Amino acid sequence: MEWDKRYRQLENGEIIKADDESLETDHPWHGGNEHWKRVPPHMVGRKASDPLYPAHSVYRRKITVE
């Protein structure tokens, strides 16, 4: 998977925001397709897990220029 340069990966322990996205896999045990979707409301405010461990979720945030 090539990383979209408009986003950055959240680091371990970073607080998840409502506009962040998580990598979802359809039927992961059957080689499903990966796609990004907005994090569910119950994850907002929690700490992002360590992306170095494949069993954990991977989160991304759109890069904004201020």
Residue pairs with C-beta under 8 A, 6 or more apart in sequence:
1 34
3 9
4 60
6 62
6 63
7 21
7 60
7 61
7 62
7 63
8 60
8 61
8 63
9 51
9 58
9 59
9 60
10 16
10 20
10 48
10 51
10 59
10 60
10 61
11 48
11 51
12 47
12 48
12 49
12 50
12 51
12 52
13 47
13 48
14 47
14 48
14 59
15 45
15 46
15 47
15 48
16 39
16 43
16 44
16 45
16 46
16 47
16 48
16 59
17 44
17 61
18 38
18 39
18 41
18 44
19 38
19 61
19 62
20 38
20 39
20 59
20 60
20 61
21 36
21 37
21 38
21 39
21 59
21 60
21 61
22 36
22 37
22 39
22 43
22 57
22 58
22 59
22 60
23 34
23 35
23 36
23 57
23 58
23 59
23 60
24 34
24 35
24 36
24 37
25 32
25 33
25 34
26 32
26 33
26 35
36 60
39 59
48 57
48 59
49 56
49 57
50 56
51 58
51 59
